[in-house]
């Protein structure tokens, strides 16, 4: 009896599907551990938070780092996720030949409402396995920031982070790898008019 197994794609095969036009931006697909994953549509709170976050980071960081919004990063575990925000070393032009690799990345941020469980499990493990030193989850339902650092592999070969810190919406936090850059979290969790 033959076992049914899914077709897993390499990053090169995934890029070829894009080049040939089989996958477009309209498909909202990302490659996670060789599988093509349909990304969840973003709601209004997610979109507003993303816009505010990118604008704040741009003001804080200027030309000190590259800020990428919902653009791919290339990970060694046959993954090319499109995180909500990535802060990478260098200049934008440094990534003409390839997307940022783990060693280029200072911080990955996912903004989570409908995808909270996925971001706290699958994405967290994916980024830890790739050696991403700092991973943040903007937890919209709880109105807090989850800051994960120090990736590790446990005795059962599972990947996670040793440190998890919670910051509340009335706090400011330092951006890893950037001196004197404090992110005001109160701006990320705006109140809906009438609340």
C-alpha positions as CSV (number, residue, x, y, z in Angstrom):
1,X,0.0,0.0,0.0
2,X,1.4,3.4,-1.0
3,X,1.4,6.2,1.6
4,X,0.1,9.6,0.4
5,X,2.6,12.4,0.9
6,X,2.3,16.0,0.1
7,X,4.7,17.6,-2.4
8,X,7.2,19.8,-0.6
9,X,8.8,22.6,-2.5
10,X,12.4,23.9,-2.2
11,X,12.9,27.7,-2.2
12,X,14.3,27.4,-5.8
13,X,11.1,25.6,-6.9
14,X,8.9,28.2,-5.2
15,X,10.8,31.0,-6.9
16,X,10.3,29.2,-10.2
17,X,6.6,29.0,-9.7
18,X,6.5,32.7,-9.1
19,X,8.7,33.4,-12.2
20,X,6.4,31.2,-14.4
21,X,3.3,33.1,-13.1
22,X,1.7,30.2,-11.3
23,X,1.9,32.2,-8.0
24,X,1.2,35.9,-7.8
25,X,0.9,38.5,-5.0
26,X,-2.9,38.1,-5.4
27,X,-2.6,34.4,-4.3
28,X,-1.4,35.5,-0.8
29,X,0.9,32.4,-0.5
30,X,4.0,31.9,1.6
31,X,6.4,29.0,1.8
32,X,6.6,27.4,5.2
33,X,8.8,24.3,5.6
34,X,8.3,23.4,2.0
35,X,4.5,23.8,2.0
36,X,2.5,26.5,0.2
37,X,0.4,28.2,2.9
38,X,-2.5,30.5,2.2
39,X,-2.2,33.6,4.3
40,X,-5.2,34.9,6.2
41,X,-6.9,38.1,5.0
42,X,-6.0,41.0,7.3
43,X,-8.8,42.8,9.1
44,X,-9.0,46.5,9.8
45,X,-7.3,46.5,13.2
46,X,-4.4,44.5,11.8
47,X,-4.0,46.8,8.8
48,X,-4.1,50.0,11.0
49,X,-1.6,48.6,13.5
50,X,0.8,47.6,10.7
51,X,0.6,51.1,9.2
52,X,1.2,52.8,12.5
53,X,4.1,50.4,13.4
54,X,5.9,50.9,10.0
55,X,5.5,54.7,10.3
56,X,6.8,54.7,13.9
57,X,9.8,52.5,13.0
58,X,10.6,54.6,9.9
59,X,10.8,57.7,12.1
60,X,12.8,56.0,14.9
61,X,15.3,54.2,12.7
62,X,15.7,56.4,9.6
63,X,18.6,55.0,7.7
64,X,20.0,52.9,10.6
65,X,18.3,49.7,9.3
66,X,16.0,48.4,6.6
67,X,12.3,48.1,7.5
68,X,10.4,45.6,5.4
69,X,6.6,45.3,5.6
70,X,5.0,42.0,4.5
71,X,8.0,41.1,2.3
72,X,9.7,37.7,2.2
73,X,12.7,36.6,4.2
74,X,14.6,33.5,3.3
75,X,15.1,30.9,6.0
76,X,17.2,27.7,5.7
77,X,14.3,25.4,6.6
78,X,12.8,25.7,3.1
79,X,10.7,28.7,4.2
80,X,10.1,32.1,2.9
81,X,7.5,33.7,5.2
82,X,6.2,37.2,4.7
83,X,6.3,38.6,8.2
84,X,4.3,41.7,8.9
85,X,7.5,43.7,9.7
86,X,11.2,42.8,9.5
87,X,14.0,45.0,10.6
88,X,17.2,44.0,8.8
89,X,20.8,45.3,8.8
90,X,22.1,47.5,6.0
91,X,20.4,49.3,3.3
92,X,17.4,48.4,1.0
93,X,19.8,47.9,-1.9
94,X,21.6,45.2,0.0
95,X,18.6,42.9,-0.8
96,X,18.4,43.3,-4.5
97,X,20.0,39.9,-5.1
98,X,18.2,38.0,-2.3
99,X,15.7,38.5,0.5
100,X,17.2,38.9,4.0
101,X,18.7,35.8,5.6
102,X,18.6,35.1,9.4
103,X,22.0,36.6,9.9
104,X,20.7,39.9,8.3
105,X,17.7,40.1,10.6
106,X,17.5,42.2,13.8
107,X,13.8,41.6,14.5
108,X,10.8,39.9,13.1
109,X,7.3,41.2,14.1
110,X,4.0,39.5,13.5
111,X,0.7,41.4,14.2
112,X,-1.8,38.9,15.4
113,X,-5.5,38.8,15.9
114,X,-7.0,35.9,13.8
115,X,-3.6,34.3,13.4
116,X,-2.5,34.5,17.1
117,X,-2.3,30.7,17.7
118,X,-0.4,30.1,14.4
119,X,2.0,33.0,15.3
120,X,2.6,31.7,18.8
121,X,3.3,28.1,17.7
122,X,4.2,27.5,14.0
123,X,5.8,30.9,13.3
124,X,7.6,31.0,16.7
125,X,9.1,27.6,16.1
126,X,10.0,28.5,12.5
127,X,11.8,31.6,13.5
128,X,13.6,30.0,16.5
129,X,14.8,27.1,14.2
130,X,16.2,29.6,11.8
131,X,18.1,31.3,14.6
132,X,16.2,34.6,14.4
133,X,17.4,36.3,17.7
134,X,14.3,38.4,18.4
135,X,10.7,37.7,17.5
136,X,7.8,39.9,18.6
137,X,4.1,39.2,18.5
138,X,1.8,42.2,18.6
139,X,-1.1,40.5,20.4
140,X,-4.1,42.7,19.4
141,X,-6.8,40.9,21.4
142,X,-4.8,41.1,24.6
143,X,-3.5,44.6,23.7
144,X,0.1,43.6,24.6
145,X,3.4,42.9,23.0
146,X,5.0,39.4,23.4
147,X,8.8,39.7,23.0
148,X,10.7,36.4,22.4
149,X,14.5,36.1,22.4
150,X,17.3,33.6,22.7
151,X,16.3,30.8,20.3
152,X,17.1,27.2,21.4
153,X,16.4,23.6,20.6
154,X,15.1,21.3,23.5
155,X,15.8,17.7,24.1
156,X,12.9,16.6,21.9
157,X,14.4,18.6,19.0
158,X,11.6,21.3,19.2
159,X,12.6,24.9,18.7
160,X,11.4,27.8,20.8
161,X,12.7,30.8,22.7
162,X,14.2,30.8,26.2
163,X,12.9,34.3,27.1
164,X,9.4,35.6,26.7
165,X,8.6,39.1,28.0
166,X,5.2,40.7,28.0
167,X,4.9,44.5,27.5
168,X,1.6,46.3,28.0
169,X,0.1,48.9,25.7
170,X,1.1,51.8,28.1
171,X,4.9,50.9,27.9
172,X,7.8,51.7,25.6
173,X,10.3,49.0,24.5
174,X,13.8,49.1,23.1
175,X,14.3,47.9,19.5
176,X,17.0,45.1,19.5
177,X,20.2,46.1,17.8
178,X,19.4,49.8,17.6
179,X,20.7,52.2,20.2
180,X,18.3,54.7,21.8
181,X,15.3,53.6,19.8
182,X,12.2,53.2,22.0
183,X,8.9,52.1,20.5
184,X,5.8,53.6,22.1
185,X,3.3,50.8,22.3
186,X,0.3,53.0,23.1
187,X,0.3,54.0,19.4
188,X,0.0,50.3,18.3
189,X,-3.2,49.6,20.1
190,X,-5.6,52.5,19.1
191,X,-9.0,52.6,20.6
192,X,-11.9,52.2,18.2
193,X,-14.1,55.3,18.1
194,X,-17.0,55.0,20.5
195,X,-15.3,52.4,22.8
